[in-house]
């Protein structure tokens, strides 16, 4: 984006990038655009796009020109889910480009490193959908669906009565997709070859009753060595070492650690890495560590062994943290509360990883689920480097 256009859009002040833009998926049938002041930490609503149905999760293309969202229930067909693409204009406005139906109840999506394939995890449909994506036009097309089976009900029968894939995550080479299956206590693996050709590869098992929800790779770029997975039902994080084989990614458990103090219960939710890669954060949902909000656990990472050390459990400031994120500068920590209808911004010390739990700003927004930062292509000074945040 040209400097003049940024100034006119209110995204720049002379010489310094003072604001950024983020997009928030919600359960109120809107993708809300936000402006963010990187000096004060203030979030403001900049606009709404109501063209999607239950657009709970979004991802943004590497060049910042396209936004992809899932629709948990498609407006075209109530028995199906959908993947929808939008163009992002210079002023941050969204324009719907393309939509394709897939399996019902998608809850997550992941874009391949070359931006040509998108995989969704379809929790309610016990499967996954694969789409082609045209990075120039934004057109999306369904390539096929994958249906998983469960031999027997798991230890938590009301949640583990069927396969429930909760996340799709491409590894950096784009050859495999990791999919935590909450219902089956498996990390499912899709193998992707030229064609594209898709194969359901051998999965990795996790302790029965864990209910794996979301995971992150460490390091987040190049060839990762470890994979960290949140257990929603067990309130744990499991660390796995990773090994690439000819047919799958082999995961070997290194450690399992709690996300809550002893004697406390809840439901673990999101997991994110700090931009430095030194710290890992896991949200708890529906817990009572603090009486008025969900908690967040912070861990340090041993880069050699992959093991975690719990540093603290702090107040996340909102109720039912479905998602949280760190601003790409590494200086701001953001939590989104589905039940409280609030988004809170906290300061973050990049060196220690410590979050100051006195919120810098609070934004009221109906049923927020997923916040993604937008890199609008602006040239930035060394004080405000920005990359797309996952």
C-alpha positions as CSV (number, residue, x, y, z in Angstrom):
1,X,0.0,0.0,0.0
2,X,1.3,3.5,-0.9
3,X,2.2,5.9,1.9
4,X,-0.4,8.4,0.8
5,X,-3.1,5.8,0.8
6,X,-2.1,4.7,4.3
7,X,-2.3,8.2,5.6
8,X,-5.7,8.7,4.0
9,X,-6.9,5.5,5.5
10,X,-5.8,6.5,8.9
11,X,-3.4,3.6,9.3
12,X,-0.2,5.7,9.4
13,X,1.0,8.9,11.0
14,X,4.1,10.6,9.5
15,X,7.2,8.4,10.0
16,X,5.7,5.9,12.4
17,X,3.1,3.2,12.0
18,X,0.7,4.0,14.8
19,X,-2.2,1.7,13.9
20,X,-2.8,-1.8,12.5
21,X,-5.9,-3.6,11.3
22,X,-7.3,-6.9,12.6
23,X,-10.2,-9.1,11.6
24,X,-12.4,-10.9,14.1
25,X,-14.6,-13.8,13.2
26,X,-17.7,-14.1,15.4
27,X,-20.7,-16.3,16.2
28,X,-22.9,-13.2,15.4
29,X,-22.6,-13.8,11.6
30,X,-20.2,-11.0,11.0
31,X,-16.5,-10.6,10.4
32,X,-15.6,-7.4,12.2
33,X,-12.6,-5.2,11.2
34,X,-10.7,-3.5,13.9
35,X,-8.2,-0.7,14.1
36,X,-5.4,-1.1,16.6
37,X,-3.2,1.7,18.0
38,X,0.2,0.2,18.7
39,X,1.1,3.1,21.0
40,X,-1.9,3.0,23.4
41,X,-3.1,-0.6,22.8
42,X,-6.6,0.7,21.9
43,X,-8.8,-1.5,19.7
44,X,-11.8,0.1,17.9
45,X,-14.4,-1.3,15.5
46,X,-13.8,0.0,12.0
47,X,-16.5,-1.9,10.2
48,X,-18.6,-5.1,9.8
49,X,-19.1,-7.6,7.0
50,X,-22.2,-9.7,7.5
51,X,-21.9,-11.8,4.3
52,X,-20.8,-15.0,6.1
53,X,-22.8,-17.4,8.3
54,X,-21.0,-18.3,11.6
55,X,-17.6,-17.2,10.3
56,X,-15.7,-18.4,13.3
57,X,-12.2,-18.9,12.0
58,X,-10.1,-16.9,9.5
59,X,-6.7,-17.0,7.9
60,X,-5.1,-14.3,5.7
61,X,-2.9,-15.0,2.6
62,X,0.8,-14.3,2.8
63,X,0.5,-11.2,0.6
64,X,-2.3,-9.8,2.7
65,X,-4.7,-9.5,-0.3
66,X,-7.1,-12.3,0.6
67,X,-9.0,-13.4,3.7
68,X,-10.4,-16.9,3.9
69,X,-13.1,-17.9,6.4
70,X,-15.0,-21.0,7.3
71,X,-18.8,-20.9,7.6
72,X,-19.8,-23.4,10.2
73,X,-23.3,-23.6,8.6
74,X,-23.5,-22.4,5.0
75,X,-26.2,-19.9,4.1
76,X,-26.6,-21.8,0.8
77,X,-27.2,-25.2,2.5
78,X,-27.9,-25.6,6.2
79,X,-26.7,-29.2,6.1
80,X,-23.2,-28.2,4.8
81,X,-20.4,-26.0,5.9
82,X,-18.4,-23.7,3.5
83,X,-15.1,-22.0,2.8
84,X,-15.5,-18.4,1.6
85,X,-12.8,-16.0,0.3
86,X,-12.7,-12.2,0.5
87,X,-10.4,-9.6,-1.0
88,X,-9.0,-7.0,1.3
89,X,-8.9,-3.5,0.0
90,X,-6.3,-0.9,0.8
91,X,-8.6,0.6,3.5
92,X,-9.2,-2.8,5.1
93,X,-12.7,-3.4,3.6
94,X,-13.7,-6.9,2.6
95,X,-15.4,-7.9,-0.6
96,X,-16.7,-11.5,-1.1
97,X,-15.1,-13.3,-4.0
98,X,-15.9,-17.0,-3.9
99,X,-17.5,-19.7,-1.8
100,X,-17.5,-23.5,-1.9
101,X,-19.6,-26.0,0.1
102,X,-17.9,-28.8,2.1
103,X,-18.6,-31.0,5.0
104,X,-20.7,-29.6,7.9
105,X,-19.4,-27.8,10.9
106,X,-15.9,-26.7,10.0
107,X,-14.1,-25.2,12.9
108,X,-10.6,-24.5,11.6
109,X,-8.7,-24.0,8.3
110,X,-5.1,-24.0,7.2
111,X,-3.5,-22.7,4.0
112,X,-0.7,-24.6,2.4
113,X,2.7,-22.8,2.2
114,X,2.3,-22.3,-1.5
115,X,-1.2,-20.9,-1.0
116,X,-2.8,-23.4,-3.4
117,X,-4.6,-25.7,-1.0
118,X,-6.8,-25.1,2.0
119,X,-7.8,-27.9,4.5
120,X,-10.7,-27.5,7.0
121,X,-11.3,-29.6,10.1
122,X,-15.0,-30.4,10.4
123,X,-15.8,-31.2,14.0
124,X,-19.4,-32.0,13.6
125,X,-19.0,-34.0,10.4
126,X,-16.2,-36.3,11.7
127,X,-14.0,-35.4,8.8
128,X,-12.1,-32.8,6.8
129,X,-12.6,-31.0,3.5
130,X,-9.9,-30.0,1.0
131,X,-10.2,-27.1,-1.4
132,X,-8.1,-25.6,-4.2
133,X,-7.3,-21.8,-3.8
134,X,-6.4,-19.4,-6.6
135,X,-4.1,-16.9,-4.9
136,X,-4.6,-14.4,-7.8
137,X,-8.4,-14.5,-8.1
138,X,-9.5,-15.8,-4.7
139,X,-11.6,-18.6,-6.2
140,X,-12.0,-21.6,-4.0
141,X,-13.2,-25.1,-5.2
142,X,-13.9,-28.3,-3.3
143,X,-11.4,-31.0,-4.1
144,X,-12.8,-33.7,-1.8
145,X,-13.8,-34.8,1.7
146,X,-12.3,-37.2,4.2
147,X,-14.5,-39.1,6.6
148,X,-13.0,-40.7,9.8
149,X,-14.3,-43.6,11.9
150,X,-14.3,-44.4,15.6
151,X,-14.1,-48.0,16.8
152,X,-15.5,-47.3,20.2
153,X,-16.7,-44.5,22.4
154,X,-13.9,-42.7,24.4
155,X,-13.6,-42.2,28.2
156,X,-15.6,-39.0,27.9
157,X,-18.7,-40.4,26.1
158,X,-20.6,-37.1,25.7
159,X,-17.6,-35.6,23.9
160,X,-16.0,-38.7,22.4
161,X,-18.9,-40.5,20.8
162,X,-17.5,-39.9,17.3
163,X,-14.4,-38.5,15.6
164,X,-14.2,-34.7,16.2
165,X,-11.3,-33.1,14.2
166,X,-10.7,-29.7,15.8
167,X,-7.9,-28.2,13.8
168,X,-6.0,-28.5,10.5
169,X,-2.4,-27.4,10.5
170,X,0.1,-27.5,7.6
171,X,3.7,-28.2,8.5
172,X,6.2,-25.8,6.8
173,X,7.0,-28.1,3.8
174,X,3.4,-28.4,2.9
175,X,3.6,-32.2,2.7
176,X,1.5,-33.1,5.8
177,X,-1.4,-31.7,7.7
178,X,-1.7,-32.4,11.4
179,X,-5.3,-32.7,12.8
180,X,-6.0,-33.2,16.5
181,X,-9.1,-35.3,16.8
182,X,-10.8,-34.6,20.1
183,X,-13.3,-37.5,19.8
184,X,-10.8,-40.2,18.9
185,X,-7.7,-39.2,21.0
186,X,-5.6,-39.1,17.9
187,X,-3.4,-36.7,16.0
188,X,-4.6,-37.5,12.5
189,X,-2.2,-36.9,9.5
190,X,-3.1,-36.1,5.9
191,X,-0.3,-36.6,3.4
192,X,-0.3,-34.3,0.3
193,X,1.5,-35.1,-2.9
194,X,1.6,-33.5,-6.3
195,X,-1.7,-33.6,-8.2
196,X,-2.8,-32.8,-5.6
197,X,-3.1,-36.3,-4.2
198,X,-4.4,-36.8,-0.7
199,X,-3.7,-39.8,1.6
200,X,-4.8,-40.5,5.1
201,X,-1.5,-41.3,6.8
202,X,-0.9,-43.3,10.0
203,X,-2.0,-41.2,13.0
204,X,-0.4,-40.7,16.4
205,X,-2.1,-41.8,19.6
206,X,-2.5,-39.6,22.7
207,X,-3.5,-40.7,26.2
208,X,-7.2,-41.7,26.3
209,X,-9.5,-39.0,27.6
210,X,-7.1,-36.2,26.5
211,X,-9.4,-34.7,23.8
212,X,-6.7,-33.0,21.7
213,X,-8.0,-29.7,20.4
214,X,-5.3,-27.4,18.9
215,X,-1.6,-27.6,18.4
216,X,1.5,-25.5,17.4
217,X,4.8,-26.4,15.8
218,X,8.2,-25.4,17.3
219,X,10.1,-23.8,15.9
220,X,7.2,-22.3,13.8
221,X,9.4,-22.0,10.7
222,X,11.7,-24.2,8.7
223,X,11.8,-27.8,10.0
224,X,10.0,-28.1,13.3
225,X,11.4,-30.3,16.1
226,X,8.4,-30.4,18.4
227,X,4.6,-30.3,18.3
228,X,2.6,-29.1,21.3
229,X,-1.1,-30.1,21.7
230,X,-3.7,-28.9,24.1
231,X,-5.9,-31.6,25.7
232,X,-9.3,-29.9,26.1
233,X,-10.8,-32.7,28.2
234,X,-7.7,-33.4,30.4
235,X,-6.6,-29.7,30.7
236,X,-3.1,-30.7,29.6
237,X,-0.4,-29.8,27.1
238,X,1.4,-32.7,25.5
239,X,4.8,-32.2,23.9
240,X,5.8,-34.5,21.1
241,X,9.1,-34.8,19.2
242,X,8.6,-34.9,15.4
243,X,10.2,-37.2,12.9
244,X,9.5,-37.1,9.1
245,X,9.1,-40.5,7.6
246,X,8.2,-41.7,4.1
247,X,4.6,-42.2,5.0
248,X,3.7,-39.9,7.9
249,X,5.0,-37.6,10.7
250,X,6.0,-39.8,13.6
251,X,5.1,-38.1,17.0
252,X,6.8,-39.3,20.2
253,X,5.5,-38.0,23.5
254,X,8.1,-36.1,25.5
255,X,6.0,-34.6,28.3
256,X,2.5,-34.0,29.5
257,X,1.8,-31.0,31.8
258,X,-1.3,-29.5,33.4
259,X,-2.8,-26.2,32.3
260,X,-4.5,-25.6,35.7
261,X,-3.5,-25.6,39.4
262,X,-4.0,-28.9,41.2
263,X,-7.6,-29.5,42.1
264,X,-9.0,-27.1,39.5
265,X,-11.1,-28.1,36.5
266,X,-12.2,-26.5,33.3
267,X,-11.6,-27.0,29.5
268,X,-8.4,-26.0,27.9
269,X,-8.7,-24.0,24.7
270,X,-6.2,-22.2,22.6
271,X,-2.4,-22.5,22.3
272,X,0.0,-20.0,20.9
273,X,3.8,-19.3,20.7
274,X,5.4,-16.0,21.5
275,X,7.0,-14.4,18.4
276,X,10.4,-15.1,20.0
277,X,9.6,-18.7,20.3
278,X,10.7,-18.7,23.9
279,X,7.2,-19.0,25.5
280,X,4.1,-21.0,25.1
281,X,0.6,-19.8,26.3
282,X,-2.5,-22.0,26.8
283,X,-6.0,-20.7,27.6
284,X,-8.4,-22.4,29.9
285,X,-12.2,-22.2,29.2
286,X,-14.9,-22.5,31.8
287,X,-12.5,-22.8,34.6
288,X,-12.8,-21.1,38.1
289,X,-9.2,-20.2,38.8
290,X,-10.4,-16.6,38.8
291,X,-14.0,-15.9,39.6
292,X,-14.7,-13.5,36.8
293,X,-12.7,-14.7,33.8
294,X,-10.8,-17.6,32.2
295,X,-7.2,-18.2,33.0
296,X,-4.1,-18.5,30.8
297,X,-1.0,-20.7,31.6
298,X,2.4,-19.4,30.5
299,X,5.3,-21.9,30.0
300,X,9.0,-21.5,29.0
301,X,10.3,-23.9,26.3
302,X,13.6,-25.9,26.6
303,X,14.7,-25.7,23.0
304,X,16.8,-28.9,23.2
305,X,14.4,-31.3,25.0
306,X,11.2,-29.6,24.1
307,X,10.0,-29.8,27.7
308,X,7.9,-27.1,29.2
309,X,8.2,-25.3,32.6
310,X,5.1,-23.6,34.0
311,X,5.9,-20.0,34.9
312,X,2.5,-18.7,36.0
313,X,-1.3,-19.0,35.5
314,X,-2.8,-15.5,35.1
315,X,-6.2,-13.9,34.7
316,X,-7.1,-13.7,31.0
317,X,-9.7,-11.0,31.7
318,X,-12.5,-12.4,29.6
319,X,-15.0,-15.4,29.9
320,X,-14.5,-18.5,27.7
321,X,-11.3,-17.7,25.8
322,X,-12.0,-19.3,22.4
323,X,-8.9,-17.7,20.9
324,X,-6.0,-15.4,21.9
325,X,-3.1,-13.8,20.0
326,X,0.1,-11.8,20.3
327,X,0.6,-8.7,18.2
328,X,3.5,-9.4,15.7
329,X,5.6,-6.7,17.5
330,X,5.6,-9.1,20.5
331,X,4.5,-6.3,22.8
332,X,0.7,-6.9,23.1
333,X,-1.3,-9.9,24.3
334,X,-5.0,-10.2,23.2
335,X,-7.7,-12.4,24.6
336,X,-11.2,-12.9,23.1
337,X,-14.0,-14.0,25.3
338,X,-17.0,-15.6,23.6
339,X,-19.3,-15.6,26.6
340,X,-18.3,-12.2,28.0
341,X,-18.5,-10.6,24.5
342,X,-15.2,-8.8,25.1
343,X,-11.7,-8.5,23.7
344,X,-9.0,-7.3,26.0
345,X,-5.5,-6.0,25.2
346,X,-2.6,-6.4,27.7
347,X,1.0,-5.4,27.6
348,X,3.6,-8.1,27.1
349,X,7.3,-8.1,28.0
350,X,8.9,-9.8,25.0
351,X,12.0,-10.7,27.1
352,X,10.3,-12.4,30.1
353,X,7.1,-13.3,28.3
354,X,5.2,-11.9,31.3
355,X,1.7,-10.4,30.7
356,X,0.6,-7.4,32.7
357,X,-2.9,-8.3,33.6
358,X,-4.1,-4.7,33.9
359,X,-5.8,-4.4,30.6
360,X,-4.9,-1.5,28.4
361,X,-8.2,-1.6,26.5
362,X,-11.4,-3.5,26.4
363,X,-13.6,-3.8,23.4
364,X,-17.2,-5.0,23.5
365,X,-18.1,-7.2,20.6
366,X,-20.7,-9.9,20.2
367,X,-19.4,-13.5,20.5
368,X,-15.8,-13.1,19.2
369,X,-14.0,-16.2,18.3
370,X,-10.8,-15.6,16.2
371,X,-8.7,-12.5,15.7
372,X,-6.2,-12.3,12.9
373,X,-3.7,-9.4,12.3
374,X,-3.5,-8.0,8.8
375,X,-0.2,-7.1,7.2
376,X,-1.2,-4.4,4.8
377,X,2.3,-4.2,3.1
378,X,3.3,-0.9,4.8
379,X,7.0,-0.2,5.2
380,X,7.7,-0.1,8.9
381,X,10.4,1.1,11.2
382,X,12.4,-1.2,13.5
383,X,10.1,-0.4,16.4
384,X,7.0,-1.8,14.7
385,X,7.9,-4.8,12.5
386,X,4.8,-6.7,11.5
387,X,4.3,-10.1,10.0
388,X,1.1,-12.1,9.7
389,X,0.2,-13.7,13.0
390,X,-1.2,-17.2,13.1
